[in-house]
């Protein structure tokens, strides 16, 4: 259906223009949000059956001059959602999948979990040649991601 492949982009005037969902995601006009829990189907060697296992969706957005890839997991069906969001940040040489099992456990407890691939890792783009790979550069990049993802209002503990 063509309607499912179109998105309305916000405009400055009264009229909005139509654009493809792929273009809207790339340009940051829309954010993809997990609206329900994601499940993977895995083989259980004990029972010989396929079973559904709670997982996270892989999403992307543009922020701070980078194309970010991140995993987002929402609370399991039937679990009361907690207002606190959890963001998990990996170290060098790792990626967002590192937190797959921990994310699953937090989702069963009612938390929404974000695990971005940091710049130059996983599916997130590599920074420009001016990126100095310091802690402050990573912090600035992470703040841009959090703002773009709509979770910048997270408070320090």
N, C-alpha and C positions, 0 to 999 in steps of 0.2 A: 504494500500500500504506500503510495507516494506521501501521504500525510505523515506517516511514521518516520519518514526520512527528512522531514523539514522541521525547522525550529524558527521561532519568531525571535529576532534579535532586538534588543532594546534600542529605541531611537530617541533622539533629542526632541523630535517634534511629535505631533499627534499620530503620524503614520509610522508603522513598523515595517521593516523589510523582511523578506524570507531568505533564509540561507540554509545550506545543508548542515546536518548535525555535525559531520566531520569538520567542516570549516568553522562552525560555531565553537566546537571544543578546542580546536587548534588556536583560535583567536581569543579564547577566553570569554566568549559571549555567554556561554552557558557552562554550568558545572554539572558534572554527572554525579549523582548521589545514590548511594545504595539505599533503597527504600524498604528492603526486607533482607533477612539473612540469606547468605549464599551457602549453598551446600555442594560438596564434591561427592561423587559416587566412587567408592573404593571397594576392593575385593577383600572380604574377611576370610582368611585362610582357615579359621577354626570352623566356621559354619558353611563355607563354600558358597556364600551368598554375597551379592553386592549390597552395600549399605550406604546410606547418606551420612556424611560427616560434615559438621559445621565448618565453614570456611570464610574467606574474605573475598570481596570483589577487587579486581585490579582496575584502577582508574587513572586518569591523567588530567593535568591542567598546566597552564602556562603561568609562570610567576618568576619575577626577578631575572628575566632573560633566559630562563631555562624551561625545558619541557619536562615536567615532573611526572614520575610514575609513582603510584602509592597504592597500598592495600588498605581497604577500609572494611571493618567488620562491625555489624550492628548486632544488638542483643538477639539471642535466640528466641524463636517464637514461644510465646507464653511466659517470657521473662519480663519483669517490670524494668523498663529502661531507666538508668540512673542519669542524672543531669551532667555528671562529670564525664568529660571525654579524655581518653588516654592517647598520648602520642608517644610512639616508640622510635627512638633514633639510634641507628646502628653505627658502629665504628668502621674504621678503614678495612677494606677487603670483604665486607659483608653486604647484604642487601635486605630489603623489606621482608623477604621470605623467612629470614632468620627468626622472626617473631611469630611464625604461623601457629605453633602450639600454644604459646602464651596468649596470643590474641584470642584463640578459640576459648581458652579457659576464662578470660575476662569477659568475653561475649556471653558465656553461660551465666555470668554473675550480673549481667545487665549493663555492661559498659559498651560504648561505641569506641572503637579502637582505630587509630590511624598509624600506619607505618610507611613513611615515605622512603624511597630510594634516594639517598643523599647524592648531591652533584657528582657526576662521574662514576656512579655505582649503579648496578642493576640496569633498569630501563630509563633512568633519568639521564638527560643529555649531559655532555661534558661542558664545563664552564669555558668561557672565553679565555684567551691567553693571559688576560690581566688578573685572573682569579689567583689569589696568593695561598690558598689552601691552609689558611690559619684558622684558629678557633673562631675568631671574630668574623671572618669571611663566611664560614659555615653557619654561624649564628644569624648573620644577616640574610643568607639564602633561606634558612629555615623560617625566619620571621616572614619573609615574602611568601613562602609556601603556605604558612598558617593563615596569613591574611587572605590569600586567594582561595583557600579551602573553606574560609568562613569559621575558623576556629582560633582566631587571633586573640579572642577575649579570655584565653586560658590564663589563670592566675598562678603565680609561684606558690609552692606549698608553704 
